[in-house]
């Protein structure tokens, strides 16, 4: 009787160990994907910052053009 119980317990422990191994593998994959997502997001943020810098330069240039051509409204 105790042999059966021990066998059942060992079988359950093996299954549990296998499920934990699968979870470890899945978690490793998730970490890799999260890192890739974070890197991609950082790249997008850098691109947006570059676009904003270019827009600021263009805004300054347009402002100078407007002043030279007296196109600005006086307040």
C-alpha angles and dihedrals in degrees: 000000000000090000089059091049092048090048091050092048092049090049091051091048091051091051091048091049091050092050090050090051089052090049091050090052092048091048091051090052091048091051091052092049092047091052091050090049092050091049091049091049091050089051091051091049091052090050091051090049090052092049091049090052091051091048090052091052091048091049090054092048093049089048091054092047091050092050093049092050093042091238096135121102117237117229 
